[in-house]
Amino acid sequence: QVQVVESGGGLVQTGGSLRLSCAASGSISSIFIMGWYRQAPGKQREFVGSITTTGVINYVGSVKGRFTISRDNAKNTMYLQMNSLKPEDTGVYYCYVNTGTNIYWGQGTQVTVSS
């Protein structure tokens, strides 16, 4: 079984920064893609970004230039550096891990950006 745990969320003022972490553990033979979704209050879950084992990165347009995804393959850990945060970035951020045979989700971490 694979466990996925996010951390690093919190409350920050507009223009501030946070770094989220996502750590995968358990019976992992390989991880193809790790990525992030977020869900604002009353809204559907939205894709934020992802990174493949080979380093191919995708972002939703609204975070380009502000967010940076990185990955430490040796630690099975992914990071989301969020800079210049805006109130519209507020939401629960969920990490997912795609092993190629299954997709696992974390429990989410709350990010709140005050105006």
N, C-alpha and C positions, 0 to 999 in steps of 0.2 A: 504494500500500500504506500501511497505517496501523500505526504503532508505538505501543505503550503501555508506559510505564515507571513502576513504583512506586518510592518511596523513603521513608525516614523510620522504618523499623522498627528495633527494638532490644530491649534488655533493660532492664526497669524494675521497680521494686518496687511492691508493692500500694499503691494510692492515688496513684500517679504519673501522669504525662501523656506522651503522644506525639502528634505530628502527622504523619500520612501524606500523601504527595503522589502524584498520578497525573497524568502528563503524556502527552498524545496528540500525535503529530506525523505528518507525511507528507501524503498526498493526502486531505485532509479538506475536504469541502464543507460539512458540517453534522454536529453531534452532538446526537442527540435525548435520550439518557440516559447518564449516567455513574454508576457505582455500585461497591459493594464486596461481595465475599463473603469468608468466612474458613473455614479448615479446621483444626480441632484435630486433634492426633495420634489416629489410629484412628477418626476421625469423618468423616461426609459433609460436603461443603461447605455452608455456611449463609449465607443472605442476611443482610447487615448493614444496608445502606442504599443509597439512590440519590437522585439529583437530576436533574430534567429541565432543559431549556434555559430554561423559563419559571420555574424555581425551586420546583417542586413536589417535596417531600422525603418519603421514606418511611424508616422505621427498623424493625428488628426490636425487639420489645418489651423485650428484655433490655438494650439500649443506650440507650433513651430517657432523656433527662435527663443522660446522661454523654457521649455522642458527638454531634458536630456536623459535618454535611456542608456544605461550601460549594464554590463553583465560580467560576472566573475564565474567562468565555467567551472573552475576548480572547486568553488564553494557552492555551486548551484544556486547562486544568488544574483538577483537583478535589482538595480537601483533606478529610481526616478528622481532626478534632481529637478526641482520646480523652482524657478526664479520668476521675479516680477509677477507675483501672484495677484489675481483679480478675484473679486467676489464671485464671478461666474465659474471659477474653478472649484467652488465649494461642492462637496459631495462625499459619498463613500467611495473610496478607491479599492478596487478588487484586482488582485493578481491572478493570472491564470498561467498554467504550465501545460504545454502540449508535448507529450512524450512521443508522439507519432502513432501510438495505439490508444491513447486516452487523453482526456483533458481534465485537469484538476483545478479547483478554485480555492482561493483563500477566503477567509471570513470577512475581509474588508477592514479598512482603517479610515477613520473620519478625518477629513480635511475641511477646515472652516476658515474662510478668509473674510475678515471684517472690512466693511466699507468706511 
